[in-house]
Amino acid sequence: MGRFASRLQRTLRWTPFVAVLAGLGCDSLKSSPSSPLPGGERGLVAAGVPKKPGGLHPPLRVAKFAIYADVPLERGDVIFRELEDLPDQIQGELRLPAGNALVHVYLFEDQEKYEAYMKDRYPWLPVRRAYFIADQKRLGSADDLQVYTFLGEHLRTDLRHELTHALLHGVLKGVPLWLDEGLAGFFEQPPHHDGVNPEHLEILRKEYLPGGTHPDLGRLEKIGQVKQMGKPEYREAWAWVHFLLRSDPKAKAALLEYIQLLRENPDPGPIQTKLAEAYAEPNAAFLQHLYRAELPSARIRTVGR
């Protein structure tokens, strides 16, 4: 067993399936020829930028992902076995076609190497555990889809989260920020969680008690920058997506219709309009679902054996 595989097994053995706040752990970026990366790759390497991982080992091909690392990777690890099914899971759930783009995943051995690379390569970005970057090399060309992260206790959820961003970006013209993060928060969960984030669910149930805060999808839909999203916004984005996908057929039909619009139009307007057609009181239906949702602890099973 390789060193990488043994570290993965230790991570999975001692780390429970807990919530990961996407706002604290990840981010996404789209660059374009009109806003080029400073100096270009060759210039940065000449200036001493740390190398991306994977120079000594062939990439591990998993589904639509090419995963590069400085240590050998083993396809049999539970994390990679789950990633095999992620594209089909997303496409089946959202009724999306299979994208053709290959997503390049750069997996650093530790956090220090990852942060050193990201600081030199993308110095304007805040520190995050993981990034999805859509890099358009030439005007009119397809984006180069990249994910950067490191081997650590959050690897499973970070990879699933960022790769969800990449898969959505590969087939949609655009995704509103709240929906992009809500869907990534849904699909980052282990498959047997059925999209439920236990920590988010418990916190929101307390916050939405009478006299507390109120859900506000309209406010979420107006958010256009990641820096405007804090913990409450990520939690609520996840909750609205879970409501839309798991409450009843009317909600899911509204979301699927909206996602189909995003295949051709990056800005089809607010989804609230569609929800108002389906529900007299969308917020009441949302809250009812939130209190009825089942915690995944009732469906625990052993994985990775």
matplotlib code that plots the C-alpha trace (Angstrom):
import matplotlib.pyplot as plt

x = [0.0, 1.4, 2.0, -0.8, -3.3, -2.4, -2.9, -6.2, -7.4, -6.3, -8.2, -11.4, -11.2, -10.9, -12.9, -16.7, -19.0, -19.5, -20.5, -18.0, -18.8, -18.1, -17.5, -14.6, -13.2, -13.5, -14.0, -14.2, -12.7, -13.1, -10.3, -10.4, -8.2, -9.5, -8.2, -5.1, -3.2, -0.2, 2.9, 1.6, 2.6, 6.1, 6.9, 5.8, 7.8, 10.9, 10.3, 10.4, 6.8, 6.3, 5.4, 2.0, 1.9, 2.1, 5.4, 6.8, 3.6, 1.0, -2.4, -5.1, -8.1, -11.4, -14.5, -14.1, -11.2, -7.5, -5.9, -2.3, -0.3, 3.4, 2.7, 1.2, -2.6, -4.6, -7.9, -9.2, -9.4, -12.9, -12.6, -11.8, -14.4, -17.1, -15.8, -16.4, -20.1, -20.3, -20.9, -23.7, -25.2, -25.3, -26.4, -29.2, -30.4, -30.5, -31.4, -28.2, -26.2, -22.8, -20.1, -17.1, -14.6, -11.8, -11.4, -7.7, -7.3, -4.1, -3.7, -0.9, 0.6, 0.1, -1.5, 1.8, 2.7, -0.8, -0.9, 2.6, 1.6, -1.8, -0.1, 2.4, 0.0, -3.1, -1.8, -5.1, -7.2, -8.0, -6.8, -9.2, -8.8, -9.8, -10.5, -12.3, -10.9, -12.3, -9.4, -10.2, -6.9, -8.2, -11.3, -14.0, -12.2, -13.6, -12.5, -9.8, -11.4, -9.1, -9.4, -6.7, -6.6, -4.5, -4.5, -6.2, -9.1, -11.6, -10.4, -13.5, -16.0, -13.6, -13.1, -16.8, -17.7, -15.2, -15.8, -19.6, -18.7, -16.6, -19.2, -22.0, -19.7, -19.0, -22.6, -24.3, -23.9, -23.9, -25.0, -26.2, -23.9, -26.4, -27.4, -23.8, -22.9, -26.1, -25.7, -22.1, -23.1, -25.7, -23.4, -20.4, -22.1, -21.4, -24.0, -25.8, -26.5, -28.9, -27.6, -28.3, -25.7, -26.5, -24.7, -26.4, -29.8, -29.5, -28.3, -31.1, -33.8, -32.7, -32.3, -35.7, -37.6, -40.4, -38.8, -35.5, -34.3, -36.4, -35.5, -34.9, -34.3, -34.7, -31.6, -29.6, -30.5, -29.1, -25.6, -23.1, -19.7, -18.3, -17.0, -20.7, -21.4, -20.7, -21.7, -25.4, -25.6, -23.9, -26.3, -29.4, -28.2, -27.8, -31.2, -33.0, -31.4, -32.3, -35.9, -36.0, -34.6, -36.2, -39.5, -42.1, -42.4, -43.5, -40.3, -38.1, -39.9, -39.3, -35.6, -35.1, -36.9, -34.7, -31.6, -32.6, -32.9, -29.3, -28.1, -28.8, -29.1, -26.6, -29.2, -32.8, -34.0, -34.9, -36.2, -38.6, -41.0, -41.3, -41.7, -44.5, -46.3, -46.1, -46.7, -48.9, -46.4, -42.9, -41.3, -43.8, -43.2, -39.5, -39.7, -42.0, -39.5, -36.6, -38.3, -39.3, -35.9, -34.3, -30.8, -28.5, -27.5, -30.6, -29.2, -25.6, -23.7, -20.1, -18.0, -14.5, -14.1]
y = [0.0, 3.4, 6.3, 8.3, 5.4, 4.8, 8.5, 8.5, 5.5, 7.1, 10.3, 8.3, 6.2, 9.0, 11.8, 11.4, 12.6, 16.1, 19.3, 21.4, 25.1, 25.8, 29.5, 28.6, 25.8, 26.6, 29.2, 29.5, 31.8, 32.4, 34.1, 35.2, 36.7, 40.1, 39.5, 37.3, 35.6, 37.7, 36.8, 33.6, 30.1, 30.2, 33.6, 32.4, 29.2, 31.1, 33.4, 30.3, 29.5, 26.1, 23.4, 21.8, 18.3, 15.3, 15.7, 12.2, 10.2, 9.7, 11.2, 9.0, 9.0, 8.8, 9.4, 12.9, 13.8, 13.7, 13.8, 14.8, 14.4, 14.2, 10.8, 7.6, 7.5, 4.3, 4.0, 1.6, 4.4, 5.1, 8.8, 8.0, 5.1, 7.6, 10.1, 7.6, 8.0, 11.7, 12.8, 10.3, 11.4, 15.1, 14.4, 12.1, 14.3, 17.5, 16.0, 17.3, 16.0, 14.6, 17.2, 16.6, 18.6, 16.9, 18.4, 18.6, 18.1, 19.2, 17.5, 18.7, 16.5, 19.0, 22.4, 24.2, 23.3, 24.0, 27.5, 28.3, 27.5, 29.4, 32.4, 32.6, 31.6, 33.5, 36.1, 38.1, 35.2, 34.8, 31.7, 28.8, 25.0, 24.4, 26.2, 25.6, 27.7, 28.1, 29.5, 30.7, 30.6, 32.2, 34.3, 31.9, 28.8, 26.3, 27.0, 24.9, 23.4, 23.1, 22.1, 22.8, 21.3, 19.3, 16.0, 16.6, 15.6, 17.5, 16.0, 14.0, 16.9, 19.4, 17.3, 16.6, 20.2, 21.6, 19.0, 19.7, 23.3, 22.1, 19.7, 22.3, 24.9, 22.4, 22.2, 25.4, 28.9, 30.3, 29.4, 32.0, 32.1, 30.9, 28.0, 27.1, 26.9, 25.3, 22.5, 22.0, 21.8, 19.2, 17.0, 17.3, 15.1, 11.3, 9.5, 7.9, 11.3, 12.1, 15.6, 16.3, 18.4, 17.5, 20.6, 23.0, 21.4, 21.6, 25.2, 26.3, 24.6, 26.7, 30.0, 29.7, 29.3, 31.9, 35.2, 34.2, 34.9, 34.2, 32.6, 35.1, 33.6, 37.0, 38.3, 35.2, 35.7, 39.2, 38.1, 38.3, 37.9, 35.1, 37.6, 38.5, 35.0, 34.1, 31.0, 31.9, 32.4, 29.1, 27.3, 28.9, 28.2, 24.5, 24.5, 26.0, 23.5, 20.6, 21.9, 22.1, 18.6, 16.7, 18.3, 17.5, 17.2, 20.8, 22.2, 19.8, 20.6, 24.3, 23.8, 21.4, 23.9, 26.7, 24.6, 23.9, 27.6, 28.0, 25.7, 28.6, 31.7, 32.7, 35.0, 33.7, 35.9, 34.9, 31.4, 33.0, 33.6, 29.9, 29.1, 31.6, 29.8, 26.5, 27.7, 30.2, 30.5, 29.3, 30.2, 28.2, 25.2, 25.6, 25.7, 22.7, 20.7, 21.9, 20.5, 17.2, 16.4, 13.3, 13.4, 10.9, 9.4, 7.3, 5.8, 5.1, 2.4, 1.3, 2.5, 2.0, -1.5]
z = [0.0, -1.0, 1.4, -0.2, 0.2, 3.8, 4.6, 2.9, 4.9, 8.1, 7.1, 6.3, 9.4, 11.9, 10.2, 10.4, 7.7, 9.0, 7.3, 5.4, 5.0, 1.4, 2.1, 4.4, 2.3, -1.3, -4.0, -7.7, -10.3, -14.0, -15.9, -19.5, -22.2, -21.2, -17.6, -18.2, -15.4, -14.5, -16.5, -18.0, -16.9, -18.5, -16.9, -13.5, -13.6, -14.6, -11.6, -9.3, -8.8, -7.1, -9.7, -9.9, -8.6, -10.9, -12.6, -11.7, -12.0, -14.7, -13.8, -12.3, -14.7, -12.8, -14.9, -16.4, -14.1, -14.6, -11.1, -10.7, -7.5, -6.4, -4.9, -6.5, -6.4, -6.0, -7.8, -5.2, -2.5, -1.5, -2.4, -6.0, -6.2, -5.2, -7.8, -10.6, -9.9, -9.4, -13.0, -13.4, -10.1, -11.1, -14.6, -13.5, -10.7, -12.8, -16.2, -17.8, -20.7, -20.2, -20.8, -23.0, -21.0, -19.0, -15.5, -14.4, -10.6, -9.0, -5.6, -3.4, -0.7, 2.0, 2.8, 2.8, -0.7, -2.0, -0.4, -1.6, -5.2, -5.0, -3.5, -6.4, -9.2, -8.1, -5.5, -5.5, -4.3, -0.6, 1.2, 0.7, 1.1, -2.5, -5.7, -9.0, -11.8, -15.3, -17.4, -20.9, -22.7, -26.0, -26.8, -28.0, -26.8, -24.3, -20.7, -19.2, -16.1, -13.1, -9.4, -6.9, -3.3, -1.0, 0.9, 4.2, 6.4, 4.2, 0.9, 0.2, 0.5, -1.0, -4.2, -4.6, -4.0, -6.5, -9.1, -8.9, -9.9, -12.8, -14.1, -14.0, -15.7, -18.4, -19.6, -18.5, -19.8, -16.3, -12.8, -10.3, -7.3, -4.7, -6.9, -7.8, -4.2, -3.1, -5.6, -4.7, -1.1, -1.9, -4.0, -1.7, 0.8, 0.7, -1.5, 1.4, 2.9, 0.0, 0.0, 3.7, 5.5, 9.2, 10.7, 8.3, 9.0, 12.8, 12.8, 10.4, 12.4, 15.4, 13.4, 11.8, 15.1, 15.7, 16.5, 14.8, 11.2, 8.1, 4.8, 2.1, -1.4, -3.0, -1.1, -2.0, -5.7, -5.6, -4.4, -7.2, -5.5, -3.3, -0.8, 0.0, 1.1, 4.7, 6.7, 6.8, 3.0, 2.3, 4.7, 3.2, -0.4, 0.5, 2.2, -0.8, -3.2, -0.9, -0.7, -4.5, -5.1, -2.2, -1.1, -3.7, -7.5, -8.0, -6.4, -8.4, -11.7, -11.1, -10.5, -13.5, -15.8, -14.5, -15.0, -18.6, -19.2, -17.9, -20.7, -23.2, -21.0, -18.3, -16.7, -17.0, -14.1, -10.6, -9.8, -7.3, -10.2, -10.9, -7.2, -6.9, -9.7, -7.8, -4.2, -2.6, 0.2, -0.9, 2.4, 4.3, 2.1, 2.5, 6.3, 6.4, 4.4, 6.6, 9.7, 8.0, 6.4, 7.8, 9.3, 7.6, 11.0, 10.6, 7.4, 8.5, 6.6, 6.5, 3.5, 2.5, 3.7]

ax = plt.figure().add_subplot(projection="3d")
ax.plot(x, y, z, "-o")
ax.set_aspect("equal")
plt.show()
